[in-house]
């Protein structure tokens, strides 16, 4: 008699890199005989992929792990695991606060998870795998072997046949060497290493063959990609050209870029290569040179302004987004106002704004006082978001009446809620919010419009009829030919 399949329940917090890591681990476990569970109640293994970039992210992870105490108490055979950056940064803290956790695995050791689970099931002992435990005493050969083992995780990628791979991530780089004073990533993900270009191209080909229409290349500082091939360097611009040549690929994106490593050939690739989208996420973090210096960001505000100017000069219709930290150590009112001024003149599509959160073991935590009050941080965060909301409204409303190519990715959030409500009431009449589809332009704007289920996964021309700060609203323009996004007016 066949044994019932084991069930895996996995939750992902944090960045796109974590989303990819979770997919790869789930693929490993699927090959080991696991099926995906939709609810923890039916799971044999529960994994939480965690983020350490801010204190709030870790608090959220601990809160979620705390909710697994009762299921673990009810089912002693349930394996509860923590993976990702928090696991690497603070394994002892996790064990002290969450003693019911069985598995702790850093992002550099994810290939070990199937064996770790088997070990836990057999021994009923906790299993821990951390890259830091090796790096303190390892030889160069041991470190290289470790990297090759992690690389095998990407090489063995095999999406679930039932999985939607319409949009897919591909890792081109691991780790980071920048050591910004506020950031834990170099400590949790290790030194920067670029993958061989042919392996990246082969992975993209495989995903396109499985139905992917849009690929996003991932790296902590993706534009600093550099790999030696036959004693010749392959730059990020050259990598974009090679991926662009993959037959059947419709769209190519990349995140996240580092301003200090930018080269003009990447802008030229964005302009000239048909698949590369006209969208750039370029984190500036602050509009003050003094703050950038304390952050050790290795570029100036003037250099960032020049990049924004080049982007709009070289790449027609480009849209820009950025990350900003408010309330960093010693930030004065004048320094904050410089950040406001940068946002005002840069005309970003949107910003990701965060209150500074001191991270253990970073240079800022050791050497710079966290001396901006929570009240001031909160005020600056809200103020900057309000500034950007006004800019985003102007930016998006300037697009009304224009047509854009939209990749339709599914039903909108409102549609999914409406579908549930309609099903519960047995309604099926007239125009329904549950018919509302959502997609993205090449410039990464979210577009909502009324459509049909069979349009999901298609590239469609959509005419914009309305706009808010975050969303465009439109209608099908199938009578016209879809084209690359036209140049947008610069507001302000």
Secondary structure, 3 states (H helix, E strand, C coil): CCCCCEEEEEEECCCHHHHHHHHHHHHHHHHCCEEECCCHHHCCEEEEEECCCCHHHHHHHHHHHHCHHHHHHHCCCCEEEEEEHHHHHCHHHHHHHCCCCCEEECCCCHHHHHHHHHHHHHHCCCEEECHHHHHCCCCHHHHHHHHHHHHHHHHCCCCCCCCCCCEEEEECEECCCCCCCCCCHHHHHCCCEECCHHHHHHHHHHHHHCCCCEEEEECCCHHHCEEEECCEEEEHHHHHHHHHCCCCCCEEEEECEEHHHCCHHHHHHHHHCCCECCEEEEECECCCHHHHHHHCCCCCHHHHHHHHHHHHHHCCCCEEEEEEEECCCCCCHHHHHHHHHHHHHHCCCEEEEEECCCCCCCHHHHHCCCCCCHHHHHHHHHHHHHHHHHHHHHHHHCCCCCEEEEEEEEECHHHHHHHHHHHHHCCCCCCCHHHEEEEEECCCCEEEEECCHHHCCCEEEEEEEEECCCEEEEEECCCCCCCCCCCCCCCC
